[in-house]
């Protein structure tokens, strides 16, 4: 039986980050992936001849800068192409709102909607950046094992020291007040323009099944702010070559450090001896031993499919059964014969389309889009977060043609009436109709389209219920309660077993921090 220091289950981005971190530390690592390719949701696929799409993760997602730096991914071929502006937000009035990396330049644009908001915007950016700095430190800590806090827990909170010192005592109360707020309440305190409030609020709800008026969405705004490459509420840019190029760079980092990756190698069971995980059994019966096994799969898959639930504490099993996934993201991919024209945007000003294109004209619009999911229905007024990556990376399509990818909210995993097989294409029509309200000639440009709803994302990429975060980013699944209370320190209930995927703290679609944090905990534990 083969012997490794560590086995990582799943070659998604977090699994690869874990493996690369361990391999760089000198551990003998094996990554086992059931699919024929690495990447998980970080993939680039040619859906139509000559047109390549980032089919799973949204285009503007990227690994945290410190993870990229620590793993030397730029030397492994990773190239991030930054975008400016950050957001182009078409409006029903015909006058779009554009937000740039430079808050002063953005304030000039905001002035067309509200002079008061234009004055306050730079101040808002300054304060939110300081609050987000603390949230970023929080993301990089190992959560305490409440209520039994020891010296190890306090040492794990060290990444918070610098951000808290920079924030200052007077603003700590402001942070504690803001974190559980709804993003709508937060923005209503600052601004009067619906266009501006919605442009910012949209990113707070893009990755979860909440509306902007739900408690805790201010935290998700700050979370995205903390991990963005812009110093603002969201990242702006694309990985050259699509998200699959990010996975390739991570795989290169694993192999260059001496790690091994085996695709088309599904794990069937965890090997447990004397109450400890000692390796895995593959679908074909091969047994591989390891001192540590890290699973980047979600909790239900890890503990109910790869492990015998009877070996686990009853309270633990109950908590895992109650993890909320609630995927509601659809992805619509279009191959276009030319660049679409948006109302209110001059033909020679198409550079404003390089960042995100958000169809979310107001807070009430976003809330209505969410409300349908409470009744098991797809949104009839969807919020759209679109990108045209070929403006920055033209090699993804033939010369002069483009790819347009849309993250559409909200499309609940389970419909109360009918099935997604019956309603998938109708929802795709609705998404295109919605975008066509702002780009009237869009339909004439479409050469091909692909609609992926949550069951499709689950089947293709193994994301439970189509939840790209492997569990909702809500307050009851946050910090020391992620993925469940008592098990937020990346260790499972059986010695030798670790969680390193997006279900672990701090979560998120694609940042690599759960994988990096888990690897560090494995390295701290005795072999």
LOKE-507996 format. One record per residue (C-alpha): residue number from 1; residue in three letters; x, y, z. Coordinates in steps of 0.05 Angstrom, whole numbers, plus 5000, padded with zeros to 4 digits. Layout:
<rs>
R   num   residuo      u      v      w
R   NUM       ALA      X      Y      Z
...
</rs>
This chain:
<rs>
R   num   residuo      u      v      w
R     1       UNK   5000   5000   5000
R     2       UNK   5028   5068   4979
R     3       UNK   5046   5116   5036
R     4       UNK   5042   5192   5035
R     5       UNK   5048   5246   5087
R     6       UNK   4983   5276   5063
R     7       UNK   4927   5260   5015
R     8       UNK   4883   5316   4989
R     9       UNK   4814   5296   4963
R    10       UNK   4794   5340   4905
R    11       UNK   4836   5382   4857
R    12       UNK   4793   5444   4860
R    13       UNK   4830   5509   4875
R    14       UNK   4828   5500   4951
R    15       UNK   4852   5428   4947
R    16       UNK   4909   5449   4902
R    17       UNK   4927   5507   4948
R    18       UNK   4930   5458   5007
R    19       UNK   4972   5409   4968
R    20       UNK   5021   5462   4942
R    21       UNK   5029   5492   5012
R    22       UNK   5044   5423   5042
R    23       UNK   5090   5403   4985
R    24       UNK   5130   5468   4992
R    25       UNK   5139   5451   5066
R    26       UNK   5171   5384   5046
R    27       UNK   5111   5338   5056
R    28       UNK   5099   5281   5007
R    29       UNK   5031   5298   4979
R    30       UNK   4981   5263   4934
R    31       UNK   4920   5298   4904
R    32       UNK   4862   5253   4882
R    33       UNK   4811   5281   4834
R    34       UNK   4750   5243   4808
R    35       UNK   4743   5286   4745
R    36       UNK   4791   5278   4686
R    37       UNK   4818   5349   4698
R    38       UNK   4839   5394   4755
R    39       UNK   4804   5458   4775
R    40       UNK   4735   5443   4802
R    41       UNK   4694   5505   4786
R    42       UNK   4758   5540   4762
R    43       UNK   4756   5515   4691
R    44       UNK   4760   5541   4620
R    45       UNK   4719   5503   4569
R    46       UNK   4708   5511   4494
R    47       UNK   4633   5508   4491
R    48       UNK   4629   5530   4419
R    49       UNK   4684   5523   4366
R    50       UNK   4734   5579   4378
R    51       UNK   4698   5607   4440
R    52       UNK   4725   5590   4509
R    53       UNK   4688   5606   4573
R    54       UNK   4701   5605   4648
R    55       UNK   4640   5562   4658
R    56       UNK   4638   5554   4734
R    57       UNK   4668   5609   4776
R    58       UNK   4652   5682   4757
R    59       UNK   4707   5714   4715
R    60       UNK   4726   5767   4766
R    61       UNK   4741   5717   4821
R    62       UNK   4814   5710   4839
R    63       UNK   4858   5680   4892
R    64       UNK   4878   5724   4951
R    65       UNK   4941   5763   4935
R    66       UNK   4980   5733   4993
R    67       UNK   4963   5662   4970
R    68       UNK   4987   5679   4900
R    69       UNK   5051   5708   4927
R    70       UNK   5066   5652   4976
R    71       UNK   5058   5598   4923
R    72       UNK   5096   5637   4870
R    73       UNK   5039   5629   4820
R    74       UNK   5063   5684   4774
R    75       UNK   5124   5640   4760
R    76       UNK   5076   5582   4746
R    77       UNK   5041   5619   4690
R    78       UNK   4985   5656   4727
R    79       UNK   4971   5725   4697
R    80       UNK   4916   5771   4724
R    81       UNK   4891   5824   4676
R    82       UNK   4863   5881   4718
R    83       UNK   4802   5921   4695
R    84       UNK   4784   5994   4704
R    85       UNK   4728   6013   4711
R    86       UNK   4705   5965   4765
R    87       UNK   4630   5968   4749
R    88       UNK   4587   5991   4692
R    89       UNK   4515   5995   4716
R    90       UNK   4464   6011   4661
R    91       UNK   4401   6045   4686
R    92       UNK   4328   6046   4661
R    93       UNK   4335   6122   4653
R    94       UNK   4388   6110   4599
R    95       UNK   4444   6144   4638
R    96       UNK   4492   6090   4663
R    97       UNK   4533   6093   4726
R    98       UNK   4607   6076   4721
R    99       UNK   4650   6065   4782
R   100       UNK   4726   6067   4775
R   101       UNK   4784   6045   4818
R   102       UNK   4797   6118   4834
R   103       UNK   4743   6142   4884
R   104       UNK   4752   6214   4861
R   105       UNK   4737   6196   4789
R   106       UNK   4678   6154   4812
R   107       UNK   4652   6213   4851
R   108       UNK   4650   6254   4787
R   109       UNK   4605   6200   4756
R   110       UNK   4562   6195   4818
R   111       UNK   4551   6270   4815
R   112       UNK   4505   6259   4754
R   113       UNK   4458   6222   4802
R   114       UNK   4468   6259   4868
R   115       UNK   4514   6316   4888
R   116       UNK   4509   6295   4961
R   117       UNK   4529   6223   4945
R   118       UNK   4588   6247   4904
R   119       UNK   4614   6285   4965
R   120       UNK   4605   6227   5012
R   121       UNK   4631   6171   4968
R   122       UNK   4706   6181   4981
R   123       UNK   4693   6183   5056
R   124       UNK   4652   6119   5051
R   125       UNK   4708   6084   5014
R   126       UNK   4759   6105   5067
R   127       UNK   4718   6079   5125
R   128       UNK   4695   6014   5091
R   129       UNK   4767   5999   5071
R   130       UNK   4788   6003   5143
R   131       UNK   4731   5959   5166
R   132       UNK   4745   5910   5109
R   133       UNK   4818   5907   5130
R   134       UNK   4795   5876   5196
R   135       UNK   4749   5827   5160
R   136       UNK   4809   5808   5117
R   137       UNK   4849   5794   5179
R   138       UNK   4791   5754   5207
R   139       UNK   4790   5712   5143
R   140       UNK   4863   5694   5154
R   141       UNK   4856   5673   5227
R   142       UNK   4841   5603   5253
R   143       UNK   4775   5611   5290
R   144       UNK   4774   5598   5365
R   145       UNK   4743   5535   5391
R   146       UNK   4686   5568   5429
R   147       UNK   4670   5565   5486
R   148       UNK   4736   5532   5505
R   149       UNK   4786   5585   5486
R   150       UNK   4859   5570   5500
R   151       UNK   4927   5601   5485
R   152       UNK   4928   5567   5417
R   153       UNK   4864   5603   5399
R   154       UNK   4892   5670   5420
R   155       UNK   4955   5658   5380
R   156       UNK   4913   5642   5319
R   157       UNK   4881   5711   5324
R   158       UNK   4947   5747   5312
R   159       UNK   4930   5766   5239
R   160       UNK   4877   5812   5269
R   161       UNK   4926   5853   5311
R   162       UNK   4950   5899   5255
R   163       UNK   4882   5914   5224
R   164       UNK   4851   5928   5292
R   165       UNK   4908   5975   5311
R   166       UNK   4899   6013   5245
R   167       UNK   4824   6016   5255
R   168       UNK   4831   6048   5324
R   169       UNK   4788   6041   5386
R   170       UNK   4737   6092   5365
R   171       UNK   4719   6053   5302
R   172       UNK   4715   5984   5334
R   173       UNK   4644   5998   5356
R   174       UNK   4627   6019   5285
R   175       UNK   4654   5952   5260
R   176       UNK   4613   5913   5310
R   177       UNK   4552   5953   5291
R   178       UNK   4561   5943   5216
R   179       UNK   4578   5869   5212
R   180       UNK   4507   5842   5227
R   181       UNK   4471   5897   5188
R   182       UNK   4436   5889   5122
R   183       UNK   4474   5921   5065
R   184       UNK   4411   5960   5048
R   185       UNK   4409   5993   5117
R   186       UNK   4484   6008   5114
R   187       UNK   4479   6042   5046
R   188       UNK   4415   6079   5063
R   189       UNK   4454   6112   5119
R   190       UNK   4504   6140   5069
R   191       UNK   4471   6152   5002
R   192       UNK   4406   6173   4969
R   193       UNK   4418   6149   4897
R   194       UNK   4387   6081   4883
R   195       UNK   4435   6071   4825
R   196       UNK   4496   6078   4871
R   197       UNK   4467   6038   4928
R   198       UNK   4449   5980   4883
R   199       UNK   4516   5981   4846
R   200       UNK   4550   5969   4913
R   201       UNK   4498   5924   4945
R   202       UNK   4496   5875   4887
R   203       UNK   4564   5844   4903
R   204       UNK   4541   5832   4975
R   205       UNK   4487   5784   4950
R   206       UNK   4518   5755   4887
R   207       UNK   4546   5694   4923
R   208       UNK   4489   5677   4970
R   209       UNK   4414   5668   4972
R   210       UNK   4395   5730   5010
R   211       UNK   4368   5797   4988
R   212       UNK   4402   5863   5006
R   213       UNK   4352   5875   5063
R   214       UNK   4373   5811   5101
R   215       UNK   4416   5814   5163
R   216       UNK   4490   5800   5153
R   217       UNK   4496   5822   5081
R   218       UNK   4539   5881   5104
R   219       UNK   4589   5828   5126
R   220       UNK   4590   5795   5057
R   221       UNK   4601   5864   5026
R   222       UNK   4662   5875   5071
R   223       UNK   4686   5804   5058
R   224       UNK   4688   5817   4983
R   225       UNK   4718   5885   4995
R   226       UNK   4774   5855   5038
R   227       UNK   4794   5805   4984
R   228       UNK   4786   5848   4922
R   229       UNK   4844   5871   4879
R   230       UNK   4815   5941   4872
R   231       UNK   4814   5965   4944
R   232       UNK   4738   5971   4934
R   233       UNK   4677   5927   4942
R   234       UNK   4694   5878   4887
R   235       UNK   4751   5854   4843
R   236       UNK   4756   5875   4771
R   237       UNK   4793   5836   4719
R   238       UNK   4803   5766   4691
R   239       UNK   4854   5711   4692
R   240       UNK   4889   5708   4624
R   241       UNK   4866   5643   4591
R   242       UNK   4804   5638   4634
R   243       UNK   4796   5607   4703
R   244       UNK   4826   5542   4678
R   245       UNK   4893   5578   4673
R   246       UNK   4889   5591   4748
R   247       UNK   4879   5516   4761
R   248       UNK   4937   5500   4715
R   249       UNK   4983   5547   4752
R   250       UNK   4963   5515   4819
R   251       UNK   4975   5446   4791
R   252       UNK   5043   5469   4766
R   253       UNK   5059   5494   4836
R   254       UNK   5040   5427   4867
R   255       UNK   5083   5387   4818
R   256       UNK   5142   5434   4820
R   257       UNK   5144   5426   4896
R   258       UNK   5145   5350   4889
R   259       UNK   5070   5336   4898
R   260       UNK   5032   5285   4856
R   261       UNK   4963   5295   4824
R   262       UNK   4921   5237   4799
R   263       UNK   4858   5254   4759
R   264       UNK   4802   5204   4744
R   265       UNK   4815   5175   4813
R   266       UNK   4751   5180   4854
R   267       UNK   4758   5166   4928
R   268       UNK   4706   5116   4951
R   269       UNK   4719   5113   5026
R   270       UNK   4763   5140   5081
R   271       UNK   4805   5087   5115
R   272       UNK   4793   5088   5190
R   273       UNK   4833   5047   5240
R   274       UNK   4825   5051   5315
R   275       UNK   4784   5114   5308
R   276       UNK   4835   5150   5264
R   277       UNK   4835   5166   5189
R   278       UNK   4896   5132   5160
R   279       UNK   4884   5137   5085
R   280       UNK   4833   5126   5030
R   281       UNK   4805   5072   4986
R   282       UNK   4794   5088   4912
R   283       UNK   4734   5067   4871
R   284       UNK   4775   5011   4840
R   285       UNK   4795   4983   4908
R   286       UNK   4865   5012   4913
R   287       UNK   4884   5031   4984
R   288       UNK   4931   5090   4997
R   289       UNK   4957   5106   5066
R   290       UNK   4972   5176   5093
R   291       UNK   4986   5209   5160
R   292       UNK   4935   5263   5142
R   293       UNK   4875   5266   5095
R   294       UNK   4847   5334   5075
R   295       UNK   4780   5337   5040
R   296       UNK   4762   5396   4996
R   297       UNK   4692   5367   4986
R   298       UNK   4632   5395   5023
R   299       UNK   4614   5368   5093
R   300       UNK   4557   5323   5072
R   301       UNK   4599   5290   5018
R   302       UNK   4659   5283   5065
R   303       UNK   4622   5256   5125
R   304       UNK   4563   5219   5095
R   305       UNK   4591   5191   5030
R   306       UNK   4665   5181   5043
R   307       UNK   4657   5164   5117
R   308       UNK   4611   5119   5157
R   309       UNK   4565   5166   5196
R   310       UNK   4560   5114   5252
R   311       UNK   4633   5129   5268
R   312       UNK   4617   5202   5282
R   313       UNK   4585   5235   5344
R   314       UNK   4509   5240   5338
R   315       UNK   4510   5315   5351
R   316       UNK   4562   5325   5297
R   317       UNK   4520   5286   5247
R   318       UNK   4459   5327   5264
R   319       UNK   4497   5392   5253
R   320       UNK   4524   5368   5186
R   321       UNK   4454   5349   5163
R   322       UNK   4432   5421   5178
R   323       UNK   4486   5457   5139
R   324       UNK   4450   5505   5092
R   325       UNK   4474   5504   5020
R   326       UNK   4416   5538   4982
R   327       UNK   4450   5548   4915
R   328       UNK   4414   5599   4872
R   329       UNK   4465   5617   4819
R   330       UNK   4455   5606   4744
R   331       UNK   4509   5617   4692
R   332       UNK   4491   5637   4621
R   333       UNK   4545   5637   4569
R   334       UNK   4538   5671   4501
R   335       UNK   4583   5670   4439
R   336       UNK   4574   5737   4404
R   337       UNK   4591   5757   4333
R   338       UNK   4607   5829   4356
R   339       UNK   4609   5873   4418
R   340       UNK   4540   5891   4443
R   341       UNK   4519   5965   4445
R   342       UNK   4489   5991   4511
R   343       UNK   4439   6047   4515
R   344       UNK   4472   6111   4540
R   345       UNK   4542   6088   4521
R   346       UNK   4577   6118   4461
R   347       UNK   4605   6068   4411
R   348       UNK   4675   6096   4421
R   349       UNK   4669   6088   4497
R   350       UNK   4666   6012   4499
R   351       UNK   4726   6011   4547
R   352       UNK   4674   6021   4603
R   353       UNK   4653   5949   4592
R   354       UNK   4718   5916   4613
R   355       UNK   4696   5907   4685
R   356       UNK   4631   5879   4713
R   357       UNK   4566   5897   4678
R   358       UNK   4513   5897   4732
R   359       UNK   4438   5897   4719
R   360       UNK   4414   5918   4787
R   361       UNK   4384   5988   4782
R   362       UNK   4358   5994   4854
R   363       UNK   4356   5962   4922
R   364       UNK   4281   5945   4913
R   365       UNK   4298   5912   4847
R   366       UNK   4350   5868   4881
R   367       UNK   4301   5851   4937
R   368       UNK   4246   5832   4887
R   369       UNK   4295   5788   4851
R   370       UNK   4308   5751   4916
R   371       UNK   4237   5747   4941
R   372       UNK   4216   5695   4889
R   373       UNK   4263   5644   4920
R   374       UNK   4224   5644   4985
R   375       UNK   4168   5611   4947
R   376       UNK   4210   5562   4907
R   377       UNK   4208   5604   4844
R   378       UNK   4262   5631   4799
R   379       UNK   4266   5706   4796
R   380       UNK   4222   5740   4745
R   381       UNK   4266   5803   4750
R   382       UNK   4336   5773   4755
R   383       UNK   4397   5809   4779
R   384       UNK   4453   5800   4728
R   385       UNK   4528   5804   4738
R   386       UNK   4558   5800   4669
R   387       UNK   4628   5802   4639
R   388       UNK   4658   5806   4570
R   389       UNK   4728   5777   4584
R   390       UNK   4749   5781   4511
R   391       UNK   4757   5857   4519
R   392       UNK   4818   5841   4562
R   393       UNK   4835   5772   4536
R   394       UNK   4817   5770   4461
R   395       UNK   4846   5700   4452
R   396       UNK   4783   5670   4482
R   397       UNK   4745   5681   4417
R   398       UNK   4758   5690   4343
R   399       UNK   4783   5759   4321
R   400       UNK   4728   5812   4327
R   401       UNK   4681   5765   4365
R   402       UNK   4667   5760   4439
R   403       UNK   4645   5716   4497
R   404       UNK   4594   5743   4546
R   405       UNK   4584   5706   4612
R   406       UNK   4528   5722   4660
R   407       UNK   4518   5704   4733
R   408       UNK   4442   5706   4742
R   409       UNK   4406   5710   4808
R   410       UNK   4362   5680   4833
R   411       UNK   4352   5609   4809
R   412       UNK   4337   5563   4868
R   413       UNK   4363   5493   4866
R   414       UNK   4294   5464   4880
R   415       UNK   4234   5492   4844
R   416       UNK   4165   5487   4876
R   417       UNK   4132   5476   4808
R   418       UNK   4162   5439   4750
R   419       UNK   4234   5420   4740
R   420       UNK   4296   5455   4714
R   421       UNK   4296   5407   4654
R   422       UNK   4229   5438   4635
R   423       UNK   4247   5510   4653
R   424       UNK   4321   5518   4640
R   425       UNK   4316   5549   4571
R   426       UNK   4258   5594   4591
R   427       UNK   4301   5622   4646
R   428       UNK   4357   5632   4596
R   429       UNK   4308   5670   4552
R   430       UNK   4289   5714   4611
R   431       UNK   4362   5730   4626
R   432       UNK   4374   5750   4554
R   433       UNK   4309   5790   4552
R   434       UNK   4331   5827   4615
R   435       UNK   4399   5844   4586
R   436       UNK   4368   5864   4520
R   437       UNK   4330   5919   4556
R   438       UNK   4397   5954   4563
R   439       UNK   4432   5926   4500
R   440       UNK   4375   5926   4449
R   441       UNK   4412   5891   4392
R   442       UNK   4441   5835   4435
R   443       UNK   4397   5779   4407
R   444       UNK   4421   5792   4336
R   445       UNK   4493   5779   4358
R   446       UNK   4483   5711   4393
R   447       UNK   4516   5653   4356
R   448       UNK   4511   5603   4414
R   449       UNK   4486   5600   4485
R   450       UNK   4493   5553   4545
R   451       UNK   4449   5557   4607
R   452       UNK   4474   5525   4671
R   453       UNK   4426   5524   4730
R   454       UNK   4444   5498   4801
R   455       UNK   4431   5424   4787
R   456       UNK   4477   5430   4726
R   457       UNK   4532   5462   4768
R   458       UNK   4523   5407   4820
R   459       UNK   4527   5351   4768
R   460       UNK   4585   5381   4729
R   461       UNK   4630   5408   4785
R   462       UNK   4607   5373   4849
R   463       UNK   4583   5437   4883
R   464       UNK   4526   5417   4931
R   465       UNK   4458   5444   4910
R   466       UNK   4496   5489   4863
R   467       UNK   4525   5528   4922
R   468       UNK   4592   5554   4897
R   469       UNK   4612   5569   4969
R   470       UNK   4596   5498   4994
R   471       UNK   4548   5530   5044
R   472       UNK   4514   5597   5052
R   473       UNK   4557   5655   5076
R   474       UNK   4506   5674   5130
R   475       UNK   4517   5696   5202
R   476       UNK   4499   5627   5229
R   477       UNK   4553   5595   5184
R   478       UNK   4606   5647   5197
R   479       UNK   4675   5645   5231
R   480       UNK   4673   5596   5290
R   481       UNK   4608   5566   5264
R   482       UNK   4635   5548   5195
R   483       UNK   4622   5495   5173
R   484       UNK   4590   5477   5241
R   485       UNK   4601   5499   5313
R   486       UNK   4660   5465   5347
R   487       UNK   4694   5445   5282
R   488       UNK   4718   5510   5251
R   489       UNK   4792   5496   5261
R   490       UNK   4797   5453   5197
R   491       UNK   4800   5388   5236
R   492       UNK   4746   5335   5230
R   493       UNK   4717   5294   5288
R   494       UNK   4765   5237   5272
R   495       UNK   4841   5248   5282
R   496       UNK   4878   5252   5216
R   497       UNK   4820   5283   5178
R   498       UNK   4817   5356   5157
R   499       UNK   4771   5401   5116
R   500       UNK   4804   5447   5066
R   501       UNK   4748   5468   5019
R   502       UNK   4702   5528   5013
R   503       UNK   4658   5500   5069
R   504       UNK   4713   5517   5118
R   505       UNK   4728   5586   5145
R   506       UNK   4726   5637   5114
R   507       UNK   4688   5608   5056
R   508       UNK   4677   5647   4992
R   509       UNK   4675   5625   4920
R   510       UNK   4748   5628   4902
R   511       UNK   4803   5658   4945
R   512       UNK   4846   5599   4968
R   513       UNK   4848   5620   5041
R   514       UNK   4811   5558   5068
R   515       UNK   4861   5513   5032
R   516       UNK   4921   5553   5057
R   517       UNK   4895   5557   5129
R   518       UNK   4881   5482   5130
R   519       UNK   4950   5465   5105
R   520       UNK   4981   5507   5160
R   521       UNK   4941   5470   5213
R   522       UNK   4964   5403   5184
R   523       UNK   5035   5426   5188
R   524       UNK   5026   5447   5261
R   525       UNK   4998   5379   5283
R   526       UNK   5046   5322   5300
R   527       UNK   5052   5270   5245
</rs>
